[in-house]
Amino acid sequence: MARTWTSRVVRSAHVAPDTLLAHPDNLVIHPPEQEEQMLTLLRTVGWAAPILVSVQTGRIIDGHMRVSLARRVGIPQVPVDYVDLNEEEERKALLYLKRTTDLARIDPVNLEVILNSIETDQEEIATMARAFANAIEGLKYTPKPREIIEWVEITIGPLSFVVSWADYVQWRALLREAHFSRKPTINHEILRRLGLL
């Protein structure tokens, strides 16, 4: 008999950060340096994970710092996953989320690969990457300035042509929007429009 884990997520929404309550039993205190790094990440990447909030109490289970930063800079809405937990389960989740983070170790090989693959022209991101690298003994990190791409060579079937980066990005976005699809469908549509099918 197959076993499953119950999902406690009951709904997702975008809500005003002022409507979310800090959990009185929150275990984590974030230093200013970590807050600034998170703010940089949110500004440059955006939301990559929702805030976890108990649907029963409205309390934050995970994401206190992100909610605090959203309030601080005036972000009108944050992504939230509401979980159906009673108060005892809320405390277990707070403990679990903190403890599993503490037990995790960073793979220095993967970290070095990731750090050295990031291209940025933003000093904040480069500074954050350097701080990460400095925390791991023996890690080699060489910041790479972001390459400015002006022209892109495109090959479709037997045709090759050069277009400006701006035109390429706009063309790609329009095709995705028109077909709500992934690469194979987009490629097929390009070939069709060029009369190659």
Short mmCIF file of the C-alpha atoms (twelve columns), coordinates in Angstrom:
data_MODEL
# 
_entry.id   MODEL 
# 
loop_
_atom_site.group_PDB 
_atom_site.id 
_atom_site.type_symbol 
_atom_site.label_atom_id 
_atom_site.label_alt_id 
_atom_site.label_comp_id 
_atom_site.label_asym_id 
_atom_site.label_seq_id 
_atom_site.Cartn_x 
_atom_site.Cartn_y 
_atom_site.Cartn_z 
_atom_site.pdbx_PDB_model_num 
ATOM 1   C CA . MET A 1   0.000  0.000  0.000   1 
ATOM 2   C CA . ALA A 2   1.445  3.352  -1.066  1 
ATOM 3   C CA . ARG A 3   2.014  5.926  1.628   1 
ATOM 4   C CA . THR A 4   1.498  9.630  1.107   1 
ATOM 5   C CA . TRP A 5   2.267  12.758 3.059   1 
ATOM 6   C CA . THR A 6   -0.634 15.072 3.644   1 
ATOM 7   C CA . SER A 7   -0.348 18.532 2.158   1 
ATOM 8   C CA . ARG A 8   -1.411 21.088 4.721   1 
ATOM 9   C CA . VAL A 9   -1.540 23.883 2.145   1 
ATOM 10  C CA . VAL A 10  -5.202 24.815 1.713   1 
ATOM 11  C CA . ARG A 11  -4.923 27.857 -0.545  1 
ATOM 12  C CA . SER A 12  -2.567 30.412 -2.028  1 
ATOM 13  C CA . ALA A 13  -3.120 34.141 -2.314  1 
ATOM 14  C CA . HIS A 14  -1.440 37.512 -2.628  1 
ATOM 15  C CA . VAL A 15  -2.177 39.612 0.453   1 
ATOM 16  C CA . ALA A 16  -1.126 42.892 2.024   1 
ATOM 17  C CA . PRO A 17  1.837  42.257 4.350   1 
ATOM 18  C CA . ASP A 18  0.214  44.410 7.054   1 
ATOM 19  C CA . THR A 19  -2.548 41.796 7.401   1 
ATOM 20  C CA . LEU A 20  -0.086 39.075 8.453   1 
ATOM 21  C CA . LEU A 21  0.737  38.493 12.108  1 
ATOM 22  C CA . ALA A 22  4.227  37.747 13.390  1 
ATOM 23  C CA . HIS A 23  4.234  34.475 15.323  1 
ATOM 24  C CA . PRO A 24  4.881  35.107 19.035  1 
ATOM 25  C CA . ASP A 25  7.014  31.937 19.156  1 
ATOM 26  C CA . ASN A 26  9.183  32.804 16.145  1 
ATOM 27  C CA . LEU A 27  12.682 31.449 16.829  1 
ATOM 28  C CA . VAL A 28  14.685 33.412 14.283  1 
ATOM 29  C CA . ILE A 29  16.339 36.800 14.676  1 
ATOM 30  C CA . HIS A 30  17.830 38.132 11.451  1 
ATOM 31  C CA . PRO A 31  20.867 40.433 11.639  1 
ATOM 32  C CA . PRO A 32  20.824 43.624 9.528   1 
ATOM 33  C CA . GLU A 33  23.377 42.157 7.088   1 
ATOM 34  C CA . GLN A 34  21.056 39.227 6.323   1 
ATOM 35  C CA . GLU A 35  18.094 41.575 5.894   1 
ATOM 36  C CA . GLU A 36  20.045 43.685 3.391   1 
ATOM 37  C CA . GLN A 37  21.072 40.573 1.454   1 
ATOM 38  C CA . MET A 38  17.456 39.368 1.338   1 
ATOM 39  C CA . LEU A 39  16.324 42.819 0.202   1 
ATOM 40  C CA . THR A 40  18.908 42.705 -2.596  1 
ATOM 41  C CA . LEU A 41  17.709 39.246 -3.626  1 
ATOM 42  C CA . LEU A 42  14.048 40.301 -3.627  1 
ATOM 43  C CA . ARG A 43  14.859 43.405 -5.693  1 
ATOM 44  C CA . THR A 44  16.937 41.528 -8.260  1 
ATOM 45  C CA . VAL A 45  15.226 38.115 -8.448  1 
ATOM 46  C CA . GLY A 46  11.801 38.648 -6.889  1 
ATOM 47  C CA . TRP A 47  9.691  36.198 -4.909  1 
ATOM 48  C CA . ALA A 48  10.966 32.634 -5.286  1 
ATOM 49  C CA . ALA A 49  8.951  31.129 -2.425  1 
ATOM 50  C CA . PRO A 50  5.709  32.108 -0.701  1 
ATOM 51  C CA . ILE A 51  5.262  33.106 2.922   1 
ATOM 52  C CA . LEU A 52  3.739  30.287 5.020   1 
ATOM 53  C CA . VAL A 53  0.799  31.447 7.149   1 
ATOM 54  C CA . SER A 54  -1.522 29.489 9.427   1 
ATOM 55  C CA . VAL A 55  -5.067 29.769 8.103   1 
ATOM 56  C CA . GLN A 56  -6.406 29.198 11.641  1 
ATOM 57  C CA . THR A 57  -4.552 32.028 13.406  1 
ATOM 58  C CA . GLY A 58  -3.234 34.250 10.592  1 
ATOM 59  C CA . ARG A 59  0.266  33.903 12.069  1 
ATOM 60  C CA . ILE A 60  3.392  33.653 9.941   1 
ATOM 61  C CA . ILE A 61  5.037  30.224 10.101  1 
ATOM 62  C CA . ASP A 62  7.875  30.967 7.687   1 
ATOM 63  C CA . GLY A 63  8.844  34.291 6.114   1 
ATOM 64  C CA . HIS A 64  8.923  36.820 8.961   1 
ATOM 65  C CA . MET A 65  11.920 38.659 7.501   1 
ATOM 66  C CA . ARG A 66  10.453 38.857 3.989   1 
ATOM 67  C CA . VAL A 67  7.157  40.225 5.349   1 
ATOM 68  C CA . SER A 68  9.028  42.763 7.487   1 
ATOM 69  C CA . LEU A 69  11.057 43.908 4.472   1 
ATOM 70  C CA . ALA A 70  7.926  44.159 2.309   1 
ATOM 71  C CA . ARG A 71  6.335  46.405 4.940   1 
ATOM 72  C CA . ARG A 72  9.508  48.487 5.225   1 
ATOM 73  C CA . VAL A 73  9.751  49.273 1.517   1 
ATOM 74  C CA . GLY A 74  6.004  49.509 0.875   1 
ATOM 75  C CA . ILE A 75  5.353  46.373 -1.182  1 
ATOM 76  C CA . PRO A 76  1.530  46.196 -1.475  1 
ATOM 77  C CA . GLN A 77  1.152  42.389 -1.677  1 
ATOM 78  C CA . VAL A 78  3.172  39.275 -0.866  1 
ATOM 79  C CA . PRO A 79  2.608  35.677 -2.040  1 
ATOM 80  C CA . VAL A 80  1.217  33.454 0.714   1 
ATOM 81  C CA . ASP A 81  0.548  29.744 1.085   1 
ATOM 82  C CA . TYR A 82  -2.021 29.199 3.832   1 
ATOM 83  C CA . VAL A 83  -1.528 26.010 5.843   1 
ATOM 84  C CA . ASP A 84  -4.136 24.385 8.073   1 
ATOM 85  C CA . LEU A 85  -2.283 23.861 11.366  1 
ATOM 86  C CA . ASN A 86  -3.485 24.026 14.950  1 
ATOM 87  C CA . GLU A 87  -1.378 25.979 17.469  1 
ATOM 88  C CA . GLU A 88  0.667  22.948 18.566  1 
ATOM 89  C CA . GLU A 89  1.393  22.073 14.929  1 
ATOM 90  C CA . GLU A 90  2.397  25.694 14.301  1 
ATOM 91  C CA . ARG A 91  5.068  25.425 17.004  1 
ATOM 92  C CA . LYS A 92  6.279  22.102 15.578  1 
ATOM 93  C CA . ALA A 93  6.543  23.697 12.133  1 
ATOM 94  C CA . LEU A 94  8.485  26.681 13.530  1 
ATOM 95  C CA . LEU A 95  10.922 24.308 15.230  1 
ATOM 96  C CA . TYR A 96  11.188 21.991 12.225  1 
ATOM 97  C CA . LEU A 97  11.849 24.778 9.722   1 
ATOM 98  C CA . LYS A 98  14.572 26.286 11.928  1 
ATOM 99  C CA . ARG A 99  16.171 22.971 12.908  1 
ATOM 100 C CA . THR A 100 16.384 21.577 9.381   1 
ATOM 101 C CA . THR A 101 18.102 24.786 8.237   1 
ATOM 102 C CA . ASP A 102 20.630 24.485 11.079  1 
ATOM 103 C CA . LEU A 103 21.395 20.861 10.209  1 
ATOM 104 C CA . ALA A 104 21.962 21.561 6.522   1 
ATOM 105 C CA . ARG A 105 25.514 21.938 5.251   1 
ATOM 106 C CA . ILE A 106 26.671 23.832 2.198   1 
ATOM 107 C CA . ASP A 107 28.274 21.789 -0.554  1 
ATOM 108 C CA . PRO A 108 31.419 23.865 -1.237  1 
ATOM 109 C CA . VAL A 109 31.906 22.432 -4.738  1 
ATOM 110 C CA . ASN A 110 28.371 23.328 -5.841  1 
ATOM 111 C CA . LEU A 111 28.619 26.708 -4.111  1 
ATOM 112 C CA . GLU A 112 31.825 27.514 -5.999  1 
ATOM 113 C CA . VAL A 113 30.210 26.515 -9.305  1 
ATOM 114 C CA . ILE A 114 27.116 28.638 -8.619  1 
ATOM 115 C CA . LEU A 115 29.062 31.671 -7.423  1 
ATOM 116 C CA . ASN A 116 31.392 31.582 -10.407 1 
ATOM 117 C CA . SER A 117 28.490 31.212 -12.849 1 
ATOM 118 C CA . ILE A 118 26.667 34.343 -11.661 1 
ATOM 119 C CA . GLU A 119 27.142 37.350 -13.902 1 
ATOM 120 C CA . THR A 120 26.104 40.676 -12.473 1 
ATOM 121 C CA . ASP A 121 26.702 44.366 -12.910 1 
ATOM 122 C CA . GLN A 122 25.161 45.044 -9.497  1 
ATOM 123 C CA . GLU A 123 27.677 45.650 -6.735  1 
ATOM 124 C CA . GLU A 124 25.181 44.467 -4.070  1 
ATOM 125 C CA . ILE A 125 24.995 40.989 -5.627  1 
ATOM 126 C CA . ALA A 126 28.775 40.803 -6.084  1 
ATOM 127 C CA . THR A 127 29.279 41.837 -2.437  1 
ATOM 128 C CA . MET A 128 26.826 39.181 -1.241  1 
ATOM 129 C CA . ALA A 129 28.578 36.524 -3.341  1 
ATOM 130 C CA . ARG A 130 31.989 37.580 -1.971  1 
ATOM 131 C CA . ALA A 131 30.683 37.334 1.607   1 
ATOM 132 C CA . PHE A 132 29.381 33.837 0.881   1 
ATOM 133 C CA . ALA A 133 32.706 32.818 -0.656  1 
ATOM 134 C CA . ASN A 134 34.731 34.271 2.227   1 
ATOM 135 C CA . ALA A 135 32.741 32.185 4.714   1 
ATOM 136 C CA . ILE A 136 33.970 28.933 3.121   1 
ATOM 137 C CA . GLU A 137 37.671 28.235 3.551   1 
ATOM 138 C CA . GLY A 138 39.484 27.454 0.313   1 
ATOM 139 C CA . LEU A 139 36.655 28.549 -1.962  1 
ATOM 140 C CA . LYS A 140 37.742 30.347 -5.125  1 
ATOM 141 C CA . TYR A 141 35.469 33.098 -6.381  1 
ATOM 142 C CA . THR A 142 36.106 35.441 -9.267  1 
ATOM 143 C CA . PRO A 143 33.267 37.898 -9.898  1 
ATOM 144 C CA . LYS A 144 32.265 38.141 -13.547 1 
ATOM 145 C CA . PRO A 145 30.834 41.379 -14.871 1 
ATOM 146 C CA . ARG A 146 27.648 40.839 -16.833 1 
ATOM 147 C CA . GLU A 147 28.317 40.692 -20.540 1 
ATOM 148 C CA . ILE A 148 26.331 43.294 -22.445 1 
ATOM 149 C CA . ILE A 149 24.738 41.541 -25.409 1 
ATOM 150 C CA . GLU A 150 23.853 43.818 -28.295 1 
ATOM 151 C CA . TRP A 151 23.268 41.305 -31.096 1 
ATOM 152 C CA . VAL A 152 22.109 37.691 -31.221 1 
ATOM 153 C CA . GLU A 153 22.725 35.229 -34.023 1 
ATOM 154 C CA . ILE A 154 19.683 33.049 -34.608 1 
ATOM 155 C CA . THR A 155 19.669 29.863 -36.645 1 
ATOM 156 C CA . ILE A 156 16.341 28.371 -37.662 1 
ATOM 157 C CA . GLY A 157 16.534 25.439 -40.006 1 
ATOM 158 C CA . PRO A 158 18.787 26.471 -42.903 1 
ATOM 159 C CA . LEU A 159 18.504 30.204 -42.104 1 
ATOM 160 C CA . SER A 160 20.878 32.241 -39.935 1 
ATOM 161 C CA . PHE A 161 20.428 35.912 -39.187 1 
ATOM 162 C CA . VAL A 162 21.469 38.529 -36.637 1 
ATOM 163 C CA . VAL A 163 18.972 40.593 -34.656 1 
ATOM 164 C CA . SER A 164 19.351 43.132 -31.863 1 
ATOM 165 C CA . TRP A 165 19.059 41.774 -28.328 1 
ATOM 166 C CA . ALA A 166 16.019 43.994 -27.708 1 
ATOM 167 C CA . ASP A 167 14.243 42.627 -30.804 1 
ATOM 168 C CA . TYR A 168 15.152 39.069 -29.841 1 
ATOM 169 C CA . VAL A 169 13.737 39.450 -26.321 1 
ATOM 170 C CA . GLN A 170 10.549 41.090 -27.638 1 
ATOM 171 C CA . TRP A 171 10.088 38.427 -30.321 1 
ATOM 172 C CA . ARG A 172 10.613 35.621 -27.829 1 
ATOM 173 C CA . ALA A 173 8.131  37.169 -25.362 1 
ATOM 174 C CA . LEU A 174 5.480  37.664 -28.050 1 
ATOM 175 C CA . LEU A 175 5.797  34.071 -29.228 1 
ATOM 176 C CA . ARG A 176 5.523  32.732 -25.689 1 
ATOM 177 C CA . GLU A 177 2.528  34.935 -24.996 1 
ATOM 178 C CA . ALA A 178 0.847  33.936 -28.245 1 
ATOM 179 C CA . HIS A 179 1.250  30.227 -27.656 1 
ATOM 180 C CA . PHE A 180 1.513  29.843 -23.861 1 
ATOM 181 C CA . SER A 181 4.013  27.159 -24.491 1 
ATOM 182 C CA . ARG A 182 7.532  25.889 -24.202 1 
ATOM 183 C CA . LYS A 183 10.432 25.749 -26.596 1 
ATOM 184 C CA . PRO A 184 9.310  22.954 -29.015 1 
ATOM 185 C CA . THR A 185 6.014  24.689 -29.798 1 
ATOM 186 C CA . ILE A 186 7.743  28.056 -30.145 1 
ATOM 187 C CA . ASN A 187 10.332 26.558 -32.507 1 
ATOM 188 C CA . HIS A 188 7.552  24.948 -34.551 1 
ATOM 189 C CA . GLU A 189 5.697  28.268 -34.802 1 
ATOM 190 C CA . ILE A 190 8.855  30.124 -35.878 1 
ATOM 191 C CA . LEU A 191 9.506  27.563 -38.612 1 
ATOM 192 C CA . ARG A 192 5.845  27.776 -39.714 1 
ATOM 193 C CA . ARG A 193 5.920  31.574 -39.906 1 
ATOM 194 C CA . LEU A 194 9.126  31.479 -41.936 1 
ATOM 195 C CA . GLY A 195 7.532  29.022 -44.369 1 
ATOM 196 C CA . LEU A 196 9.962  26.225 -43.518 1 
ATOM 197 C CA . LEU A 197 7.258  23.661 -42.649 1 
# 
